[in-house]
Every structure is written in structure tokens, then in C-alpha cells.
């Protein structure tokens, strides 16, 4: 039985951000075209649901999974992580 992986935290300073922006921010894509290609391959889950739209809006607490890696979005304003 494998242990659940600790998510990689990706900090944002404003929300929402689009999935394509998230990919660039998390260094998962070099540019928008690269992000689009990766997303449309069908390997991306947002909060457990398959997502193929680069424009999908994301916010604090959303989880993005690409292959075996899990990413958690956290909103930080005024140096504080938002609750919730």
C-alpha cells in the first residue's frame, strides 16, 4: 500500500488564475502553447475531475494532478496564507 504523496504547494497572490497560467507558474510548461499541449493530452485532473480546458479558473484550495504529481494552490495576501 503506497503512502499518499505530499502535494507541491503553488503560491498565488490573486485569484482566479487560469489553468494555463498555473502550468507556467508551477514550471510545468514553458509557455501557453506548451501548457495547452500538456493539458489537452488528457492527463490533468482538477479537484479529481479530468480537465482539458486551458482557461479553467483556479483558486485557493484547488488541487491539480498531473501524472503522479499533486499540486495545491494557496492564496497568499499580505504575507498570510488564506484560510479555507
PyMOL Python script that loads the backbone (N, CA, C, O; Angstrom):
from pymol import cmd

cmd.read_pdbstr("""\
ATOM      1  N   UNK A   1       0.845  -1.177   0.000  1.00  0.00           N
ATOM      2  CA  UNK A   1       0.000   0.000   0.000  1.00  0.00           C
ATOM      3  C   UNK A   1       0.886   1.234   0.000  1.00  0.00           C
ATOM      4  O   UNK A   1       1.733   1.379   0.882  1.00  0.00           O
ATOM      5  N   UNK A   2       0.711   2.136  -0.976  1.00  0.00           N
ATOM      6  CA  UNK A   2       1.576   3.305  -1.057  1.00  0.00           C
ATOM      7  C   UNK A   2       1.035   4.449  -0.216  1.00  0.00           C
ATOM      8  O   UNK A   2      -0.171   4.610  -0.030  1.00  0.00           O
ATOM      9  N   UNK A   3       1.985   5.240   0.287  1.00  0.00           N
ATOM     10  CA  UNK A   3       1.629   6.398   1.095  1.00  0.00           C
ATOM     11  C   UNK A   3       1.157   7.515   0.166  1.00  0.00           C
ATOM     12  O   UNK A   3       1.682   7.675  -0.935  1.00  0.00           O
ATOM     13  N   UNK A   4       0.148   8.301   0.620  1.00  0.00           N
ATOM     14  CA  UNK A   4      -0.256   9.437  -0.212  1.00  0.00           C
ATOM     15  C   UNK A   4       0.898  10.427  -0.322  1.00  0.00           C
ATOM     16  O   UNK A   4       1.633  10.657   0.638  1.00  0.00           O
ATOM     17  N   UNK A   5       1.040  11.007  -1.511  1.00  0.00           N
ATOM     18  CA  UNK A   5       2.127  11.958  -1.729  1.00  0.00           C
ATOM     19  C   UNK A   5       1.754  13.316  -1.175  1.00  0.00           C
ATOM     20  O   UNK A   5       0.602  13.745  -1.242  1.00  0.00           O
ATOM     21  N   UNK A   6       2.754  13.981  -0.626  1.00  0.00           N
ATOM     22  CA  UNK A   6       2.555  15.338  -0.150  1.00  0.00           C
ATOM     23  C   UNK A   6       2.457  16.256  -1.370  1.00  0.00           C
ATOM     24  O   UNK A   6       3.297  16.193  -2.268  1.00  0.00           O
ATOM     25  N   UNK A   7       1.429  17.108  -1.399  1.00  0.00           N
ATOM     26  CA  UNK A   7       1.294  17.971  -2.577  1.00  0.00           C
ATOM     27  C   UNK A   7       2.374  19.049  -2.631  1.00  0.00           C
ATOM     28  O   UNK A   7       2.868  19.512  -1.603  1.00  0.00           O
ATOM     29  N   UNK A   8       2.722  19.433  -3.847  1.00  0.00           N
ATOM     30  CA  UNK A   8       3.595  20.581  -4.063  1.00  0.00           C
ATOM     31  C   UNK A   8       2.710  21.814  -3.919  1.00  0.00           C
ATOM     32  O   UNK A   8       1.672  21.907  -4.574  1.00  0.00           O
ATOM     33  N   UNK A   9       3.101  22.750  -3.084  1.00  0.00           N
ATOM     34  CA  UNK A   9       2.309  23.961  -2.881  1.00  0.00           C
ATOM     35  C   UNK A   9       2.726  25.010  -3.902  1.00  0.00           C
ATOM     36  O   UNK A   9       3.911  25.296  -4.073  1.00  0.00           O
ATOM     37  N   UNK A  10       1.734  25.575  -4.572  1.00  0.00           N
ATOM     38  CA  UNK A  10       1.962  26.649  -5.534  1.00  0.00           C
ATOM     39  C   UNK A  10       1.266  27.887  -4.992  1.00  0.00           C
ATOM     40  O   UNK A  10       0.049  27.898  -4.806  1.00  0.00           O
ATOM     41  N   UNK A  11       2.050  28.928  -4.743  1.00  0.00           N
ATOM     42  CA  UNK A  11       1.537  30.157  -4.144  1.00  0.00           C
ATOM     43  C   UNK A  11       1.057  31.108  -5.244  1.00  0.00           C
ATOM     44  O   UNK A  11       1.755  31.346  -6.230  1.00  0.00           O
ATOM     45  N   UNK A  12      -0.156  31.647  -5.048  1.00  0.00           N
ATOM     46  CA  UNK A  12      -0.661  32.689  -5.939  1.00  0.00           C
ATOM     47  C   UNK A  12      -0.957  33.929  -5.096  1.00  0.00           C
ATOM     48  O   UNK A  12      -1.237  33.819  -3.902  1.00  0.00           O
ATOM     49  N   UNK A  13      -0.895  35.106  -5.718  1.00  0.00           N
ATOM     50  CA  UNK A  13      -1.140  36.345  -4.989  1.00  0.00           C
ATOM     51  C   UNK A  13      -2.503  36.946  -5.303  1.00  0.00           C
ATOM     52  O   UNK A  13      -2.949  37.875  -4.629  1.00  0.00           O
ATOM     53  N   UNK A  14      -3.160  36.415  -6.324  1.00  0.00           N
ATOM     54  CA  UNK A  14      -4.519  36.842  -6.632  1.00  0.00           C
ATOM     55  C   UNK A  14      -5.240  35.682  -7.296  1.00  0.00           C
ATOM     56  O   UNK A  14      -4.623  34.799  -7.892  1.00  0.00           O
ATOM     57  N   UNK A  15      -6.552  35.704  -7.178  1.00  0.00           N
ATOM     58  CA  UNK A  15      -7.347  34.653  -7.802  1.00  0.00           C
ATOM     59  C   UNK A  15      -8.527  35.276  -8.524  1.00  0.00           C
ATOM     60  O   UNK A  15      -8.941  36.383  -8.181  1.00  0.00           O
ATOM     61  N   UNK A  16      -9.071  34.596  -9.507  1.00  0.00           N
ATOM     62  CA  UNK A  16      -8.644  33.291 -10.001  1.00  0.00           C
ATOM     63  C   UNK A  16      -7.454  33.405 -10.941  1.00  0.00           C
ATOM     64  O   UNK A  16      -7.135  34.482 -11.444  1.00  0.00           O
ATOM     65  N   UNK A  17      -6.806  32.269 -11.165  1.00  0.00           N
ATOM     66  CA  UNK A  17      -5.828  32.158 -12.244  1.00  0.00           C
ATOM     67  C   UNK A  17      -6.332  31.052 -13.163  1.00  0.00           C
ATOM     68  O   UNK A  17      -7.104  30.187 -12.748  1.00  0.00           O
ATOM     69  N   UNK A  18      -5.901  31.089 -14.376  1.00  0.00           N
ATOM     70  CA  UNK A  18      -6.317  30.065 -15.338  1.00  0.00           C
ATOM     71  C   UNK A  18      -5.339  28.892 -15.294  1.00  0.00           C
ATOM     72  O   UNK A  18      -4.181  29.044 -14.906  1.00  0.00           O
ATOM     73  N   UNK A  19      -5.826  27.731 -15.697  1.00  0.00           N
ATOM     74  CA  UNK A  19      -5.016  26.520 -15.648  1.00  0.00           C
ATOM     75  C   UNK A  19      -3.723  26.685 -16.444  1.00  0.00           C
ATOM     76  O   UNK A  19      -2.669  26.220 -16.010  1.00  0.00           O
ATOM     77  N   UNK A  20      -3.790  27.327 -17.582  1.00  0.00           N
ATOM     78  CA  UNK A  20      -2.580  27.572 -18.371  1.00  0.00           C
ATOM     79  C   UNK A  20      -1.569  28.421 -17.615  1.00  0.00           C
ATOM     80  O   UNK A  20      -0.368  28.160 -17.679  1.00  0.00           O
ATOM     81  N   UNK A  21      -2.053  29.450 -16.890  1.00  0.00           N
ATOM     82  CA  UNK A  21      -1.171  30.286 -16.075  1.00  0.00           C
ATOM     83  C   UNK A  21      -0.555  29.459 -14.951  1.00  0.00           C
ATOM     84  O   UNK A  21       0.628  29.599 -14.640  1.00  0.00           O
ATOM     85  N   UNK A  22      -1.368  28.600 -14.349  1.00  0.00           N
ATOM     86  CA  UNK A  22      -0.875  27.733 -13.279  1.00  0.00           C
ATOM     87  C   UNK A  22       0.285  26.874 -13.782  1.00  0.00           C
ATOM     88  O   UNK A  22       1.297  26.726 -13.098  1.00  0.00           O
ATOM     89  N   UNK A  23       0.132  26.309 -14.981  1.00  0.00           N
ATOM     90  CA  UNK A  23       1.183  25.451 -15.530  1.00  0.00           C
ATOM     91  C   UNK A  23       2.496  26.207 -15.678  1.00  0.00           C
ATOM     92  O   UNK A  23       3.563  25.660 -15.401  1.00  0.00           O
ATOM     93  N   UNK A  24       2.421  27.461 -16.113  1.00  0.00           N
ATOM     94  CA  UNK A  24       3.639  28.259 -16.251  1.00  0.00           C
ATOM     95  C   UNK A  24       4.196  28.623 -14.870  1.00  0.00           C
ATOM     96  O   UNK A  24       5.406  28.558 -14.655  1.00  0.00           O
ATOM     97  N   UNK A  25       3.331  28.999 -13.946  1.00  0.00           N
ATOM     98  CA  UNK A  25       3.758  29.368 -12.595  1.00  0.00           C
ATOM     99  C   UNK A  25       4.426  28.200 -11.873  1.00  0.00           C
ATOM    100  O   UNK A  25       5.400  28.394 -11.146  1.00  0.00           O
ATOM    101  N   UNK A  26       3.908  26.997 -12.069  1.00  0.00           N
ATOM    102  CA  UNK A  26       4.446  25.796 -11.423  1.00  0.00           C
ATOM    103  C   UNK A  26       5.615  25.186 -12.201  1.00  0.00           C
ATOM    104  O   UNK A  26       6.102  24.111 -11.854  1.00  0.00           O
ATOM    105  N   UNK A  27       6.059  25.871 -13.244  1.00  0.00           N
ATOM    106  CA  UNK A  27       7.154  25.390 -14.101  1.00  0.00           C
ATOM    107  C   UNK A  27       6.847  24.042 -14.749  1.00  0.00           C
ATOM    108  O   UNK A  27       7.738  23.212 -14.929  1.00  0.00           O
ATOM    109  N   UNK A  28       5.587  23.837 -15.096  1.00  0.00           N
ATOM    110  CA  UNK A  28       5.179  22.615 -15.786  1.00  0.00           C
ATOM    111  C   UNK A  28       5.095  22.833 -17.291  1.00  0.00           C
ATOM    112  O   UNK A  28       4.966  21.879 -18.059  1.00  0.00           O
ATOM    113  N   UNK A  29       5.168  24.101 -17.710  1.00  0.00           N
ATOM    114  CA  UNK A  29       5.144  24.458 -19.121  1.00  0.00           C
ATOM    115  C   UNK A  29       5.975  25.715 -19.328  1.00  0.00           C
ATOM    116  O   UNK A  29       6.062  26.573 -18.450  1.00  0.00           O
ATOM    117  N   UNK A  30       6.585  25.808 -20.511  1.00  0.00           N
ATOM    118  CA  UNK A  30       7.417  26.970 -20.815  1.00  0.00           C
ATOM    119  C   UNK A  30       6.588  28.164 -21.259  1.00  0.00           C
ATOM    120  O   UNK A  30       6.945  29.309 -20.981  1.00  0.00           O
ATOM    121  N   UNK A  31       5.475  27.901 -21.952  1.00  0.00           N
ATOM    122  CA  UNK A  31       4.640  28.982 -22.458  1.00  0.00           C
ATOM    123  C   UNK A  31       3.209  28.470 -22.605  1.00  0.00           C
ATOM    124  O   UNK A  31       2.911  27.320 -22.283  1.00  0.00           O
ATOM    125  N   UNK A  32       2.332  29.341 -23.094  1.00  0.00           N
ATOM    126  CA  UNK A  32       0.929  28.974 -23.230  1.00  0.00           C
ATOM    127  C   UNK A  32       0.678  27.827 -24.179  1.00  0.00           C
ATOM    128  O   UNK A  32      -0.180  26.984 -23.918  1.00  0.00           O
ATOM    129  N   UNK A  33       1.413  27.778 -25.279  1.00  0.00           N
ATOM    130  CA  UNK A  33       1.243  26.672 -26.227  1.00  0.00           C
ATOM    131  C   UNK A  33       1.662  25.340 -25.628  1.00  0.00           C
ATOM    132  O   UNK A  33       1.009  24.318 -25.838  1.00  0.00           O
ATOM    133  N   UNK A  34       2.751  25.364 -24.884  1.00  0.00           N
ATOM    134  CA  UNK A  34       3.225  24.155 -24.204  1.00  0.00           C
ATOM    135  C   UNK A  34       2.189  23.706 -23.175  1.00  0.00           C
ATOM    136  O   UNK A  34       1.894  22.516 -23.069  1.00  0.00           O
ATOM    137  N   UNK A  35       1.636  24.657 -22.418  1.00  0.00           N
ATOM    138  CA  UNK A  35       0.601  24.333 -21.424  1.00  0.00           C
ATOM    139  C   UNK A  35      -0.620  23.723 -22.107  1.00  0.00           C
ATOM    140  O   UNK A  35      -1.163  22.722 -21.638  1.00  0.00           O
ATOM    141  N   UNK A  36      -1.047  24.322 -23.207  1.00  0.00           N
ATOM    142  CA  UNK A  36      -2.209  23.814 -23.946  1.00  0.00           C
ATOM    143  C   UNK A  36      -1.997  22.370 -24.389  1.00  0.00           C
ATOM    144  O   UNK A  36      -2.885  21.529 -24.249  1.00  0.00           O
ATOM    145  N   UNK A  37      -0.809  22.094 -24.924  1.00  0.00           N
ATOM    146  CA  UNK A  37      -0.494  20.737 -25.402  1.00  0.00           C
ATOM    147  C   UNK A  37      -0.572  19.720 -24.266  1.00  0.00           C
ATOM    148  O   UNK A  37      -1.172  18.656 -24.418  1.00  0.00           O
ATOM    149  N   UNK A  38       0.035  20.050 -23.129  1.00  0.00           N
ATOM    150  CA  UNK A  38       0.040  19.135 -21.982  1.00  0.00           C
ATOM    151  C   UNK A  38      -1.378  18.918 -21.457  1.00  0.00           C
ATOM    152  O   UNK A  38      -1.774  17.787 -21.174  1.00  0.00           O
ATOM    153  N   UNK A  39      -2.133  19.997 -21.331  1.00  0.00           N
ATOM    154  CA  UNK A  39      -3.492  19.911 -20.782  1.00  0.00           C
ATOM    155  C   UNK A  39      -4.382  19.076 -21.698  1.00  0.00           C
ATOM    156  O   UNK A  39      -5.154  18.247 -21.219  1.00  0.00           O
ATOM    157  N   UNK A  40      -4.282  19.284 -23.002  1.00  0.00           N
ATOM    158  CA  UNK A  40      -5.161  18.586 -23.932  1.00  0.00           C
ATOM    159  C   UNK A  40      -4.796  17.125 -24.146  1.00  0.00           C
ATOM    160  O   UNK A  40      -5.528  16.400 -24.820  1.00  0.00           O
ATOM    161  N   UNK A  41      -3.674  16.681 -23.583  1.00  0.00           N
ATOM    162  CA  UNK A  41      -3.328  15.255 -23.658  1.00  0.00           C
ATOM    163  C   UNK A  41      -4.239  14.418 -22.763  1.00  0.00           C
ATOM    164  O   UNK A  41      -4.287  13.196 -22.903  1.00  0.00           O
ATOM    165  N   UNK A  42      -4.965  15.067 -21.840  1.00  0.00           N
ATOM    166  CA  UNK A  42      -5.916  14.349 -21.006  1.00  0.00           C
ATOM    167  C   UNK A  42      -5.324  13.751 -19.747  1.00  0.00           C
ATOM    168  O   UNK A  42      -5.886  12.805 -19.195  1.00  0.00           O
ATOM    169  N   UNK A  43      -4.193  14.282 -19.277  1.00  0.00           N
ATOM    170  CA  UNK A  43      -3.554  13.752 -18.067  1.00  0.00           C
ATOM    171  C   UNK A  43      -3.717  14.662 -16.858  1.00  0.00           C
ATOM    172  O   UNK A  43      -3.075  14.440 -15.831  1.00  0.00           O
ATOM    173  N   UNK A  44      -4.570  15.690 -16.961  1.00  0.00           N
ATOM    174  CA  UNK A  44      -4.698  16.680 -15.897  1.00  0.00           C
ATOM    175  C   UNK A  44      -6.039  16.520 -15.182  1.00  0.00           C
ATOM    176  O   UNK A  44      -7.098  16.488 -15.809  1.00  0.00           O
ATOM    177  N   UNK A  45      -5.966  16.421 -13.864  1.00  0.00           N
ATOM    178  CA  UNK A  45      -7.173  16.405 -13.041  1.00  0.00           C
ATOM    179  C   UNK A  45      -7.189  17.664 -12.183  1.00  0.00           C
ATOM    180  O   UNK A  45      -6.174  18.032 -11.591  1.00  0.00           O
ATOM    181  N   UNK A  46      -8.343  18.324 -12.116  1.00  0.00           N
ATOM    182  CA  UNK A  46      -8.531  19.456 -11.215  1.00  0.00           C
ATOM    183  C   UNK A  46      -9.585  19.034 -10.202  1.00  0.00           C
ATOM    184  O   UNK A  46     -10.731  18.759 -10.558  1.00  0.00           O
ATOM    185  N   UNK A  47      -9.188  18.986  -8.947  1.00  0.00           N
ATOM    186  CA  UNK A  47     -10.075  18.534  -7.872  1.00  0.00           C
ATOM    187  C   UNK A  47     -10.689  17.176  -8.197  1.00  0.00           C
ATOM    188  O   UNK A  47     -11.858  16.920  -7.907  1.00  0.00           O
ATOM    189  N   UNK A  48      -9.875  16.309  -8.807  1.00  0.00           N
ATOM    190  CA  UNK A  48     -10.294  14.945  -9.093  1.00  0.00           C
ATOM    191  C   UNK A  48     -11.067  14.746 -10.382  1.00  0.00           C
ATOM    192  O   UNK A  48     -11.485  13.628 -10.683  1.00  0.00           O
ATOM    193  N   UNK A  49     -11.267  15.818 -11.154  1.00  0.00           N
ATOM    194  CA  UNK A  49     -12.051  15.742 -12.385  1.00  0.00           C
ATOM    195  C   UNK A  49     -11.148  16.047 -13.582  1.00  0.00           C
ATOM    196  O   UNK A  49     -10.381  17.010 -13.556  1.00  0.00           O
ATOM    197  N   UNK A  50     -11.241  15.225 -14.631  1.00  0.00           N
ATOM    198  CA  UNK A  50     -10.461  15.436 -15.844  1.00  0.00           C
ATOM    199  C   UNK A  50     -10.732  16.825 -16.397  1.00  0.00           C
ATOM    200  O   UNK A  50     -11.885  17.240 -16.521  1.00  0.00           O
ATOM    201  N   UNK A  51      -9.668  17.540 -16.728  1.00  0.00           N
ATOM    202  CA  UNK A  51      -9.807  18.895 -17.266  1.00  0.00           C
ATOM    203  C   UNK A  51      -8.943  19.051 -18.510  1.00  0.00           C
ATOM    204  O   UNK A  51      -7.749  18.753 -18.487  1.00  0.00           O
ATOM    205  N   UNK A  52      -9.549  19.519 -19.594  1.00  0.00           N
ATOM    206  CA  UNK A  52      -8.803  19.729 -20.840  1.00  0.00           C
ATOM    207  C   UNK A  52      -8.881  21.184 -21.304  1.00  0.00           C
ATOM    208  O   UNK A  52      -8.412  21.510 -22.394  1.00  0.00           O
ATOM    209  N   UNK A  53      -9.464  22.055 -20.491  1.00  0.00           N
ATOM    210  CA  UNK A  53      -9.577  23.473 -20.859  1.00  0.00           C
ATOM    211  C   UNK A  53      -8.453  24.275 -20.218  1.00  0.00           C
ATOM    212  O   UNK A  53      -8.331  24.308 -18.993  1.00  0.00           O
ATOM    213  N   UNK A  54      -7.637  24.916 -21.035  1.00  0.00           N
ATOM    214  CA  UNK A  54      -6.539  25.735 -20.534  1.00  0.00           C
ATOM    215  C   UNK A  54      -7.076  26.935 -19.756  1.00  0.00           C
ATOM    216  O   UNK A  54      -6.395  27.446 -18.868  1.00  0.00           O
ATOM    217  N   UNK A  55      -8.285  27.389 -20.076  1.00  0.00           N
ATOM    218  CA  UNK A  55      -8.870  28.557 -19.428  1.00  0.00           C
ATOM    219  C   UNK A  55      -9.611  28.269 -18.132  1.00  0.00           C
ATOM    220  O   UNK A  55     -10.190  29.182 -17.542  1.00  0.00           O
ATOM    221  N   UNK A  56      -9.608  27.025 -17.679  1.00  0.00           N
ATOM    222  CA  UNK A  56     -10.289  26.658 -16.422  1.00  0.00           C
ATOM    223  C   UNK A  56      -9.769  27.527 -15.294  1.00  0.00           C
ATOM    224  O   UNK A  56      -8.559  27.617 -15.087  1.00  0.00           O
ATOM    225  N   UNK A  57     -10.679  28.176 -14.554  1.00  0.00           N
ATOM    226  CA  UNK A  57     -10.276  29.068 -13.469  1.00  0.00           C
ATOM    227  C   UNK A  57      -9.979  28.272 -12.209  1.00  0.00           C
ATOM    228  O   UNK A  57     -10.704  27.344 -11.849  1.00  0.00           O
ATOM    229  N   UNK A  58      -8.896  28.658 -11.548  1.00  0.00           N
ATOM    230  CA  UNK A  58      -8.461  28.002 -10.316  1.00  0.00           C
ATOM    231  C   UNK A  58      -8.351  29.030  -9.204  1.00  0.00           C
ATOM    232  O   UNK A  58      -8.121  30.213  -9.454  1.00  0.00           O
ATOM    233  N   UNK A  59      -8.516  28.566  -7.980  1.00  0.00           N
ATOM    234  CA  UNK A  59      -8.375  29.453  -6.831  1.00  0.00           C
ATOM    235  C   UNK A  59      -7.818  28.710  -5.633  1.00  0.00           C
ATOM    236  O   UNK A  59      -7.420  27.548  -5.725  1.00  0.00           O
ATOM    237  N   UNK A  60      -7.798  29.410  -4.504  1.00  0.00           N
ATOM    238  CA  UNK A  60      -7.244  28.877  -3.258  1.00  0.00           C
ATOM    239  C   UNK A  60      -7.882  27.532  -2.906  1.00  0.00           C
ATOM    240  O   UNK A  60      -9.105  27.390  -2.905  1.00  0.00           O
ATOM    241  N   UNK A  61      -7.038  26.561  -2.611  1.00  0.00           N
ATOM    242  CA  UNK A  61      -7.506  25.247  -2.188  1.00  0.00           C
ATOM    243  C   UNK A  61      -7.709  24.248  -3.309  1.00  0.00           C
ATOM    244  O   UNK A  61      -7.883  23.057  -3.053  1.00  0.00           O
ATOM    245  N   UNK A  62      -7.688  24.721  -4.558  1.00  0.00           N
ATOM    246  CA  UNK A  62      -7.838  23.791  -5.678  1.00  0.00           C
ATOM    247  C   UNK A  62      -6.616  22.883  -5.767  1.00  0.00           C
ATOM    248  O   UNK A  62      -5.500  23.282  -5.435  1.00  0.00           O
ATOM    249  N   UNK A  63      -6.851  21.660  -6.221  1.00  0.00           N
ATOM    250  CA  UNK A  63      -5.772  20.693  -6.400  1.00  0.00           C
ATOM    251  C   UNK A  63      -5.675  20.314  -7.869  1.00  0.00           C
ATOM    252  O   UNK A  63      -6.678  20.050  -8.533  1.00  0.00           O
ATOM    253  N   UNK A  64      -4.456  20.294  -8.352  1.00  0.00           N
ATOM    254  CA  UNK A  64      -4.190  19.911  -9.739  1.00  0.00           C
ATOM    255  C   UNK A  64      -3.280  18.692  -9.702  1.00  0.00           C
ATOM    256  O   UNK A  64      -2.255  18.685  -9.019  1.00  0.00           O
ATOM    257  N   UNK A  65      -3.669  17.665 -10.444  1.00  0.00           N
ATOM    258  CA  UNK A  65      -2.849  16.457 -10.513  1.00  0.00           C
ATOM    259  C   UNK A  65      -2.417  16.247 -11.951  1.00  0.00           C
ATOM    260  O   UNK A  65      -3.234  16.260 -12.872  1.00  0.00           O
ATOM    261  N   UNK A  66      -1.115  16.051 -12.128  1.00  0.00           N
ATOM    262  CA  UNK A  66      -0.543  15.734 -13.429  1.00  0.00           C
ATOM    263  C   UNK A  66       0.301  14.491 -13.248  1.00  0.00           C
ATOM    264  O   UNK A  66       1.311  14.506 -12.543  1.00  0.00           O
ATOM    265  N   UNK A  67      -0.123  13.414 -13.891  1.00  0.00           N
ATOM    266  CA  UNK A  67       0.508  12.108 -13.736  1.00  0.00           C
ATOM    267  C   UNK A  67       0.537  11.749 -12.253  1.00  0.00           C
ATOM    268  O   UNK A  67      -0.527  11.656 -11.642  1.00  0.00           O
ATOM    269  N   UNK A  68       1.710  11.544 -11.648  1.00  0.00           N
ATOM    270  CA  UNK A  68       1.767  11.162 -10.234  1.00  0.00           C
ATOM    271  C   UNK A  68       1.988  12.342  -9.303  1.00  0.00           C
ATOM    272  O   UNK A  68       2.090  12.152  -8.091  1.00  0.00           O
ATOM    273  N   UNK A  69       2.065  13.556  -9.837  1.00  0.00           N
ATOM    274  CA  UNK A  69       2.353  14.726  -9.010  1.00  0.00           C
ATOM    275  C   UNK A  69       1.059  15.471  -8.674  1.00  0.00           C
ATOM    276  O   UNK A  69       0.194  15.665  -9.528  1.00  0.00           O
ATOM    277  N   UNK A  70       0.950  15.883  -7.405  1.00  0.00           N
ATOM    278  CA  UNK A  70      -0.213  16.622  -6.921  1.00  0.00           C
ATOM    279  C   UNK A  70       0.236  18.019  -6.503  1.00  0.00           C
ATOM    280  O   UNK A  70       1.243  18.178  -5.814  1.00  0.00           O
ATOM    281  N   UNK A  71      -0.520  19.028  -6.928  1.00  0.00           N
ATOM    282  CA  UNK A  71      -0.209  20.427  -6.630  1.00  0.00           C
ATOM    283  C   UNK A  71      -1.396  21.047  -5.912  1.00  0.00           C
ATOM    284  O   UNK A  71      -2.547  20.828  -6.291  1.00  0.00           O
ATOM    285  N   UNK A  72      -1.112  21.819  -4.879  1.00  0.00           N
ATOM    286  CA  UNK A  72      -2.133  22.511  -4.100  1.00  0.00           C
ATOM    287  C   UNK A  72      -1.936  24.009  -4.261  1.00  0.00           C
ATOM    288  O   UNK A  72      -0.835  24.522  -4.060  1.00  0.00           O
ATOM    289  N   UNK A  73      -3.002  24.706  -4.623  1.00  0.00           N
ATOM    290  CA  UNK A  73      -2.925  26.152  -4.812  1.00  0.00           C
ATOM    291  C   UNK A  73      -3.248  26.847  -3.496  1.00  0.00           C
ATOM    292  O   UNK A  73      -4.272  26.578  -2.867  1.00  0.00           O
ATOM    293  N   UNK A  74      -2.358  27.741  -3.095  1.00  0.00           N
ATOM    294  CA  UNK A  74      -2.590  28.525  -1.878  1.00  0.00           C
ATOM    295  C   UNK A  74      -2.480  30.003  -2.213  1.00  0.00           C
ATOM    296  O   UNK A  74      -1.518  30.451  -2.837  1.00  0.00           O
ATOM    297  N   UNK A  75      -3.492  30.749  -1.782  1.00  0.00           N
ATOM    298  CA  UNK A  75      -3.528  32.190  -1.981  1.00  0.00           C
ATOM    299  C   UNK A  75      -2.840  32.851  -0.796  1.00  0.00           C
ATOM    300  O   UNK A  75      -3.167  32.577   0.359  1.00  0.00           O
ATOM    301  N   UNK A  76      -1.891  33.719  -1.093  1.00  0.00           N
ATOM    302  CA  UNK A  76      -1.188  34.466  -0.056  1.00  0.00           C
ATOM    303  C   UNK A  76      -1.429  35.953  -0.312  1.00  0.00           C
ATOM    304  O   UNK A  76      -1.095  36.472  -1.377  1.00  0.00           O
ATOM    305  N   UNK A  77      -2.010  36.624   0.669  1.00  0.00           N
ATOM    306  CA  UNK A  77      -2.207  38.065   0.587  1.00  0.00           C
ATOM    307  C   UNK A  77      -1.609  38.710   1.826  1.00  0.00           C
ATOM    308  O   UNK A  77      -1.800  38.224   2.940  1.00  0.00           O
ATOM    309  N   UNK A  78      -0.900  39.785   1.633  1.00  0.00           N
ATOM    310  CA  UNK A  78      -0.245  40.488   2.743  1.00  0.00           C
ATOM    311  C   UNK A  78       0.641  39.549   3.563  1.00  0.00           C
ATOM    312  O   UNK A  78       0.741  39.693   4.781  1.00  0.00           O
ATOM    313  N   UNK A  79       1.289  38.577   2.887  1.00  0.00           N
ATOM    314  CA  UNK A  79       2.192  37.664   3.545  1.00  0.00           C
ATOM    315  C   UNK A  79       1.508  36.569   4.361  1.00  0.00           C
ATOM    316  O   UNK A  79       2.179  35.812   5.063  1.00  0.00           O
ATOM    317  N   UNK A  80       0.181  36.480   4.275  1.00  0.00           N
ATOM    318  CA  UNK A  80      -0.572  35.486   5.047  1.00  0.00           C
ATOM    319  C   UNK A  80      -1.289  34.512   4.115  1.00  0.00           C
ATOM    320  O   UNK A  80      -1.889  34.923   3.122  1.00  0.00           O
ATOM    321  N   UNK A  81      -1.224  33.217   4.439  1.00  0.00           N
ATOM    322  CA  UNK A  81      -1.968  32.216   3.682  1.00  0.00           C
ATOM    323  C   UNK A  81      -3.435  32.322   4.067  1.00  0.00           C
ATOM    324  O   UNK A  81      -3.782  32.338   5.248  1.00  0.00           O
ATOM    325  N   UNK A  82      -4.289  32.395   3.055  1.00  0.00           N
ATOM    326  CA  UNK A  82      -5.727  32.495   3.289  1.00  0.00           C
ATOM    327  C   UNK A  82      -6.237  31.223   3.956  1.00  0.00           C
ATOM    328  O   UNK A  82      -5.704  30.137   3.730  1.00  0.00           O
ATOM    329  N   UNK A  83      -7.242  31.363   4.755  1.00  0.00           N
ATOM    330  CA  UNK A  83      -7.887  30.211   5.408  1.00  0.00           C
ATOM    331  C   UNK A  83      -8.968  29.661   4.500  1.00  0.00           C
ATOM    332  O   UNK A  83      -9.542  30.387   3.689  1.00  0.00           O
ATOM    333  N   UNK A  84      -9.239  28.378   4.641  1.00  0.00           N
ATOM    334  CA  UNK A  84     -10.357  27.801   3.912  1.00  0.00           C
ATOM    335  C   UNK A  84     -10.014  27.003   2.768  1.00  0.00           C
ATOM    336  O   UNK A  84     -10.899  26.477   2.094  1.00  0.00           O
TER     337      UNK A  84
END
""", "prot")
cmd.dss("prot")
cmd.show_as("cartoon", "prot")
cmd.util.cbc("prot")
cmd.orient("prot")
